Every structure is written in C-alpha cells, then in structure tokens.
Amino acid sequence: MKQEENIRALAIQYFEGRISRADERTLFESLEQAEDGYGRFRQWEKEWMNNRVPDSQTNAEWEALKHKIYTQEAIVPLLKKPKLNIWKIARIAAVVALIVGTTLGIRQAVYLFAPKTFFVCEAPLGDKSKVQLSDGTIVWLNSGSVLRYSNHFNTADRVVELEGEGYFEVTRQNGKKFMVKTQEYDVVVKGTKFNVSAYPDDSYITTTLQEGVVELNYKEEQIQMSPGESISLDLQTGQLKGKKVNAWQAMAWAEDRIEYDDITLGEMVKKLSRQYDVRIQLGSEKLGDMKFRVSLRNKETIVDVMDALKEIIPIKVEYKEKDIYIR
C-alpha cells in the first residue's frame, strides 16, 4: 500500500511537471511492473485534472479566441471569389463555427464551395490543438495536422478528413457511425478511443485502438480491430501489418508525453521536428537505424529532449539557429 502511495506521489509530480528524470524513470518502471499500472495512472491523472486550479492564461486565451471568432479574425477564406461578399459570408461562417465545434489554440479556415461549407482545423508546427465537434466527439490534433469536416457534420453524416495525426474520443450515436478518412483508407467507428497517424511525408499510415471497436476500410478489405491492436499500411508496398501494442503510448503525445518502447532515431527525429518546429539532421543513415526506448515529457524544451537522448544513446548534438545536427 505504501509503495502505491509512493508511485502516486511520483505521478502527481509528473503531472505538475516537477519530476526529476531519475524519479520519472522509477515511475514508469513501476507502472509497467504493477498490475493495471497504466489504468491507475490514468485515474490519478483524471483526479489531478479535476482538482487542479484552472489556468488563468488558458482561460484568457480562450476568451481572446472567442473575441476573434466574433470579429471574423479566426475565419480565413481559402478561395477568393471577387464577385462575392466574402466578409459577409465569413461573418455567418464564424457563428456556425462556434456552434459546430469549439477549438483552443487552433487556426480555423473555411472552404467556400457550394452547396457545402468545409471547416478546417489546423494545429501549427510546434504545437497541438483540441477540437470538440458538435456531436460531443473530442479530437486532439498533433503538430502540423489538419482536420476537415463539412457543415453537414452530425446531420447527414459524421465524416471528417485527417491529414497528420489525431487522437479521437468518439461519442456513440445509435445508427450513425463516425468515419475518419485518410489519403489511403477509412476508419469507421461507433463510439471509441483511437489514434490515427497519417502524415503525408511518412512511410506508413497507422491506426491504434485504445477502447471499443473500429473497422478499417482499405480497397476491398474490411478489417475489424480490437483494443490494444495497431495496424499500419506501408505506403510503398500497399501491405497492411497488425500487432499488439501498448495503446496508451500511442496517444501519449496528446497528454504532453513522449512514450516509445521501440523507436529508431530516424523516426524520433521526424516526430521531434514536427513537435518543436525545428530542423534536425542526422550525420549518417546508420545513426537513424539505432533503436531505443524513451519516456519524456513533451513540455520540455528541445534542448532538454536532446540532453535526455544523449543519456540513452551514444550521440553528439550541435545547435545552429533552428538547425540541430546529430552525429
């Protein structure tokens, strides 16, 4: 019992961002060894979130965003039609955007096509964003990701398009499925929690299921996934590969964590480049093939992350303006 209290105390330090690297390592090693360790970790996190004092800066940012929406600054027409009164349409779209979904720290835009209006939510490089859709579904967008949906969402359909990475908590609706469309396959769900990574410059599209049931529609195949399963599509070969994973790690980025059991330095560099909006260059291909396990807080600076990587693998790091060189 005392050991669990000690682990919980470390978890609270982790949530508050004041845990040392040594204690962080102890925390996650203990969670892995304990029965349902990560389940308890999530419960402690919920309790901490419910009891913490609201962030006045976050509230101020939200109020500022609402003001922008009402003054049409948050709505950017992506296509210009000289003969149309764009700003009149934008004012209408701004009100619709506020009703259809709430966003925080996010840039919204409107595609002006008849008969549908398409809304675009974008997480800029170096940041992530949270979107709540009109059906209650919550979507976290990772750095450099884009979510699109029409004004018909939750009326005629529940379809969104994803470019990049998103973690979804889908609200169940009887008789109305939720669909995430990527450039190669569709993910069909009824009510569940899952992660989709579909960046256009990646070699794979990967879906990881945390809770519930989802179905992948790829060409003529329909594949039903189970919790704890991850399926990746190789964009070069067109082959699908599935495996059992720790699904909790797949959505760690949404909770300001970097969690990987088996990742190459090349893959890690690509993810860090997006998350911190920096250019990272490897001195050789051999460096990119190195595999390792890592557990870090995403809120640390890129310098902190590089220092932590130097403790895990034998690398040297050089900095030059926004460029980072790993040798």
N, C-alpha and C positions, 0 to 999 in steps of 0.2 A: 504493500500500500504506500509505504514511504517512497519507494522507487518511482511509482506512478506520479506521486506529488512532485518529485524532483523533475521528472520528464515534463510534466505540465508547466512547471515554473520556467523551464528552458523554452517551451513552446511560446509562452507569453512574452519572453524576452525576444524571441524570433519575430513574433507579430509586431512588436513595438520597435523593431529594427536596432536593438542594442545588444544582440547576442555576439559573443566572440566566435571566431572561426573554430576554435577547439570545441567550444560548447555546442556549436551548430553541428559539427561532425558527430559529437556524442548523441545529440538529439535524434538525428536521422538514423544512426546505427541502432539506437534503442527502439525506434518506431518500427524498423524492419524486423527486429527480433521479437517484438511483442505481438501477441495475438490481436488482430484487428487494430494494429497500432495507428495506421493512417486514418481509420474510421474515427478513432478517438481524437486524433489531431484535428480533423475537420470539425468535430463537435466543439472542441476547445476554441477553434477559430471563430465559429458562429457565436459562441458565448462572449468572446472578446469583442467581436464586432457589435453585438447588441449592447454591451456595457460601456463601450468607449465614448468619450465626449466627441460630438460632431466637429468636424474640421471646418473652422470658420472660413478658411481660404477656399475650400471646395464649395461651400455654400455661396460664397461671393462670386466664384467663377460661374456657378450655375445661374445665379441671378443676372450676371453680365450676359450670359448666352441667351437667356430668355429675352433680355432687352434687345439683343442683336436680332433675334428672330422677329420681334415686333417691328423693328426698324428696317427690315429687309436686308440687313448686312450678312445674315447667315445663309441666304439663298443666292446662289450664283448660277445664272443661266449659262449652260454649256454650249448652247447653239444660239446664235444671234439671228433674229428674224427682223429685218429693218422695218417691215410694214406693220409689225405687231407692237402693241404697247407692252414691252417686256416687264417693266416695273409694276404695271397693274396686275399682270399675271403673277409676278413674284410675290406681291402682297397677299394674294389669295393663297398661293402655294405655301407661304410662311405659316398661315393659320392651319392649313391641312397638315403641314409637317409637325406642328406642335401637337395635334391630335393623334396623328398616326404613330409617332414614336418620339420618345424623349432621348436626348443624347447628351453626353458630358465630355467635354474636351474633344469635340469632333467637328469636322468640316462637312456641311451638308450642301448638296447641289441638286438641281432639278433639270432633267432632260425634258424638253418641251416638244413632245410628239403627240399627235392626235391619233386615236382617241384617248390614249393612256398618258398619265404623268408618271415619270420614273424618278424616284428619290435615290440619292447616292450618299452613303455614309462612308467616310474615309478616315482611317487612323494614319496620321502623318508618320514619316520615318522618325524613329527615336521616341515614339510614344505609343500608347494603346488607348482604345476607346470602348465605352459601354453603350449599348443601344437597347432600349426597351420598345418592342413593337406593340401594335395596338391589340394583339391577342394575348398580351402578357408575356410572350417569349422574350428572354433576355439573351443578348449576343454580346460577347466580348470580342473585339477586333484587335488582332496583333499588329505590330508596327508595319506600315506600308500595305495594309489590307483595305479592300473595298467591298462594301455590301450594297446591293441594288435591290429595290423592290418597287412595285407599282402602286398607284392609288387604289387598285382593285384588291390589294392585300387584305385578307380576312373578310372579304365579301365574296368575290368569285373564286378566290384561291388563297393559298398560303405558300407562295413561292418566292424565294429570294435567290439572288445570284451572288456567289462569293469568288473573289479573286484575292488570294492571300490565305490568312489563317484566321479561323473563328472558333470560339467555344460557345456552344448553344445549350441553353436550358429551355426546352420547348414545352409550352403549355398544351396539355392534352385537350382536344376537342373531338367529340364523337362525330364520326362521319366526315371529318375534314383533316386530311393529312397535311403535314408540313414538309416542304421539299426544298433542299439546298442544291442548286445547280452549279457545277463547276465546269471547266472547259472540256472535261472528258467524261465524267459520269455524274449521276444524280444520287443524292442521299434522301430517301423517303422515310419519314418518321411519323409517329402518332403523338408521342409525349415522352421525352427522354433527355439525357445529357450526353453530349458527344463533342468531339473536336475534329475539325476538318482543316487540313493544311494543303493549300492549292496555289502556291506562289507560281507565277508564270515562268520564273527563271530557275525553278527547282526541277530535279530529275524525276520526282515522284509526287503523286497526289495521295495523301494518307488520311484515312478516317479511323478514329479511335473511339470506341463506345465505352462510356462510363456506367450509365444506367439505362434500363429499358431495352427496346428493340429498334434497330434500324435496318433498312434494306438498301443495298447498292444496286442501281440500275446502270449496267455498263454494256453497251451494244445489245446483244441478245441475252445476256446473263442477268439474273436477279439473285443476289446473294444476301441472305439474312444473317446479320451479325449478332453476337451475344456479348454481354458485358465483359470487359477485360480483353476484348479482341481488337486487333488493329489490322487493317487491310491497306496495302499500298499498291498503287498502279505505277509500274515502270513506264514512263512516257516514251522511252526509246523502243522497248520490246513489245509494249502493249500487254504485258503479263501482270496478273494480279497475284499478290502474295499475302497470306494471312499469318498472324502469330499472336500468341498470348502475351500481354504486356501488363505493366502496372499503369492502368488508365489514369490514375491520379497524377502521374508525372506528365501526361500529355497536355493537361490543362494547367500545369504549374505556372506557365507564363502569365495567365490571367490573374494570378494571385501574387505577382511580383517575385516569382522564384524561377531559378534555372535548375532543372532537375533532369538528368540523363544518366541512365545506367550504363549505356554502351554507345558512345558517340565518337565520331572521328573529329580530329581537329579541323579538317576542311569543312565539315558540316557545322561545327560550332562557330567557325569564323563567319560563315554566311548568316547564321542567326544573329550573332552579335552585331554584325554590320547593319542589319535592319533595325535591331532594337535600340542601338545607340547612334544610328545615323553617322557612321564613320567608315572609312575605307581601311580594310585590313588585308595586308598582302603577306603571303607565305613565301619563304625563301626557296622552298623546293616542294615537289609533289610528294616526296617521301614524308615530309612533315605533316601534310594533310591526311595521311593514312593512319597516323597514330590514334589509337582508341583509348578511352579513359572514362571514368565515372566522375560526375561533378554534381555538387549540390551548393548553389549560391543564391543569394538574394538579388533579384533583378534590380532593386533600387540602388545598389552600389554603383559607383562610377565605373566607367570602362577601365580606368587605371586600376581600381580595386579588383576588378574581374581578371585583368591581365596578371596582377600580382598573385592572385589565387591560382591561376593556371600554371604559373611558374613553380608553384609548390607541388603541383600534381604531376607535371610532365617536364622533361628537360628542354626548355626553350629560352631564348633571349628575346627581349622586346625592345624596340626602338620607336620613339614618337617623333613625328614631324608634322606640325599643324594638325590637320584632320586625318592624316595618314598614320597607320600603325604597321610596323614591319616586324614579323615574327621569323626568327632564324633558329 
